[in-house]
Amino acid sequence: MDIKILGIGCPSCQSMLNDVNRILARNGMQARVEYVTDIERILSYGVMSTPVLVIDGQIVMTGHRGASKIEAVLKTAGKLNGMEV
């Protein structure tokens, strides 16, 4: 699974990054996580606000909506990728 957090370094962006890493570790999920801060790369996704959670090239969440919602999205994506969650 390829995960990108698009953000400019604000507290919400940092929280999303921390939550993603913590959830992956707690659930034993393997993923490549990249924190994208380059504004041109962020804008290439067609978004106007951050943070944004991108899994396997698809935007799955805009705005930090809390760890429980992030966990649900990651577990769903993990199952779609054939991971045991």
VENTA-V136860 format. One record per pair of residues at least 12 apart in sequence whose ideal C-beta (glycine too) atoms are under 10 Angstrom apart, sorted by sequence separation. I is the first residue (numbers start at 0). J is the second residue. D is the distance in whole Angstrom. If there is no record, write none. Layout:
# VENTA-V136860
i,j,d
I,J,D
I,J,D
This chain:
# VENTA-V136860
i,j,d
4,16,5
20,32,6
44,56,9
46,58,7
49,61,8
50,62,7
51,63,10
52,64,9
60,72,6
4,17,10
19,32,6
36,49,9
44,57,10
45,58,8
48,61,7
49,62,8
50,63,6
59,72,5
60,73,10
2,16,10
4,18,9
20,34,10
35,49,9
44,58,6
47,61,9
48,62,7
49,63,9
50,64,10
59,73,9
70,84,10
4,19,6
19,34,9
35,50,10
46,61,6
3,19,10
4,20,9
16,32,8
34,50,9
35,51,9
52,68,10
59,75,9
2,19,6
16,33,10
44,61,10
52,69,7
59,76,7
2,20,9
16,34,5
35,53,8
54,72,7
15,34,9
54,73,8
57,76,9
33,53,9
52,72,7
2,23,8
13,34,9
52,73,9
54,75,9
55,76,7
12,34,8
54,76,5
0,23,9
12,35,10
54,77,9
12,36,8
30,54,8
52,76,10
55,79,9
30,55,10
54,79,9
55,80,7
2,28,10
8,34,9
54,80,9
0,28,7
2,30,5
3,31,9
4,32,7
5,33,9
6,34,7
7,35,10
8,36,6
0,29,7
1,30,7
2,31,7
3,32,8
4,33,7
5,34,8
6,35,7
7,36,6
0,30,4
1,31,5
2,32,5
3,33,5
4,34,5
5,35,5
6,36,6
7,37,10
0,31,7
1,32,9
2,33,7
3,34,8
4,35,7
5,36,8
7,38,7
19,50,10
0,32,9
1,33,8
2,34,10
3,35,5
4,36,9
5,37,9
18,50,10
5,38,10
19,52,7
7,41,7
15,49,9
16,50,8
18,52,10
5,40,8
6,41,8
15,50,4
19,54,10
5,41,5
14,50,8
15,51,9
16,52,10
3,40,9
5,42,9
11,48,10
12,49,6
13,50,9
15,52,6
3,41,10
5,43,10
11,49,8
12,50,4
5,44,6
11,50,6
12,51,9
9,49,7
10,50,10
3,44,9
5,46,7
7,48,10
8,49,9
9,50,8
7,49,6
8,50,10
5,48,10
6,49,4
7,50,9
30,73,8
5,49,6
6,50,4
22,66,7
26,70,8
4,49,9
5,50,6
6,51,7
15,60,8
18,63,8
21,66,8
22,67,10
25,70,8
28,73,7
4,50,6
5,51,4
6,52,10
18,64,10
28,74,8
30,76,9
4,51,7
5,52,8
15,62,9
16,63,10
18,65,8
19,66,9
22,69,6
23,70,10
26,73,7
30,77,8
3,51,8
4,52,6
5,53,6
15,63,5
18,66,5
21,69,9
22,70,5
26,74,7
28,76,9
29,77,9
3,52,8
4,53,8
14,63,5
15,64,9
17,66,9
18,67,9
21,70,9
22,71,10
28,77,5
2,52,7
3,53,4
13,63,9
15,65,10
18,68,10
19,69,6
22,72,9
23,73,7
27,77,10
30,80,9
2,53,7
3,54,8
11,62,7
12,63,8
14,65,9
15,66,9
18,69,5
19,70,9
22,73,6
26,77,8
29,80,10
1,53,8
2,54,6
3,55,10
11,63,4
14,66,9
18,70,8
22,74,9
28,80,9
30,82,9
1,54,7
2,55,8
3,56,9
5,58,9
10,63,9
11,64,10
19,72,10
29,82,7
0,54,6
1,55,5
9,63,9
15,69,7
19,73,7
23,77,9
28,82,6
0,55,6
1,56,7
3,58,10
14,69,10
18,73,9
27,82,9
28,83,9
4,60,10
5,61,9
26,82,9
27,83,8
28,84,7
2,59,9
6,63,9
26,83,9
27,84,8
26,84,6
4,63,10
4,69,10
2,73,8
0,73,8
2,76,8
1,76,10
0,76,6
0,77,7
0,79,9
1,80,10
0,80,5
0,81,10
0,82,7
